[in-house]
Amino acid sequence: MLFKVGELAKRAGITVRTLHHYEAIGLLLPSARTAAGYRLYNRLDIARLHHIQALSRMGMSLGEVRDCLERQALSLQEILDSQISVLDGQLSEIAVLRQRLVTLRETLRSGAEPDLEEWLTTLELMTMYDRYFSKEELERLPFAQADSRRDGEWKQLVDEVAGLHAQGVPPADERAQRLAAHWMEILERDTAGEPDFLVRLNKMHQAEPDMARQTGISPALTEYVTHAFGHSKLNIYRRYLTDEEFAFTSRHYFDRMQEWPPLVAAVRKANAEGVQAESEQAQQLARRWLELFQSFAGPSVQTQQKFRTAMANEPELAKGTWMTPEVLAWLQRAIGAMFQAAGLRNQPGS
């Protein structure tokens, strides 16, 4: 079935001008035209439009949407999963808010007079967590539990890192790298070793200004720690690479670093759900993994082998990655299945 531009715009809840703009920038081209020149859109066009609209609502610019589609970074199934997850979160938030209002009403009816400042601060922070985690997840998330020892540990660490950042100490400095390594170690601990929890905590910090105010962890501080931690990894890789190889890796190591946590979360989820490493779903994750890996390792199989050797010899490289030996073995089987399906023998590293 084919749709004219006006019909598609009406059914999709967007304007004809929007579809014309998508065509003008090469984002969505009609598959055919009538003899009179009217644009016609088919089922594949509608699927691509769904991709575009969904990715745009995730906060991507149209340029980023185009790049994501060209790289096939997210399948339609993954986008649908994400949309359903967002809606589930909104429903959960509404239910939690209602319960909190009921509790507040009952508290006031009882004549209790809590310390309002402490009450509101706690409520504010817990409400933020409620927006991103289910009740069951909050019970497993150390960050959401009251723990004065842990809170003190984080405050001291944040103050030390913020001090270096304020002094202009570069992320490559050994002091920054040491603090970043400790940061990632306790972050992995306090996210219960769940990379999906890390992804959602990152979203909280990006979307909730009050979170940064309460924790002292600003976006600039997060970027500083990320780069310092990355430099600690680069120092290890440097021992295995030529000057030319290391120069390439150094230029590109941080380009797509923010794509790793969601991908690690997806890989771990697939493994936990019993997805077969030989399945198409697993191979799709393997393709995304290799694409990210090659973005900083380069296309040379010989260079990629050096990275594999470093990963096998240097336990420090595995720290702060949220990857367990079991998950890594599953991923390696998926990569092997992907190359076997493609009929290739030489398999770049993971």
Secondary structure, 3 states (H helix, E strand, C coil): CCEEHHHHHHHHCCCHHHHHHHHHCCCCCCCEECCCCCEEECHHHHHHHHHHHHHHHCCCCHHHHHHHHHHCCCCHHHHHHHHHHHHHHHHHHHHHHHHHHHHHHHHHHCCCCCCHHHHHHHHHHHHHHHHHCCHHHHHHCHHHCCCHHHHHHHHHHHHHHHHHHHCCCCCCCHHHHHHHHHHHHHHHHHCCCCHHHHHHHHHHHHHCHHHHHHHCCCHHHHHHHHHHHHHHHHHHHHHHCCHHHHHHHHHHCCCCHHHHHHHHHHHHHHHHCCCCCCCHHHHHHHHHHHHHHHHHHCCCHHHHHHHHHHHHHCHHHHCCCCCCHHHHHHHHHHHHHHHHHHCCCCCCCC
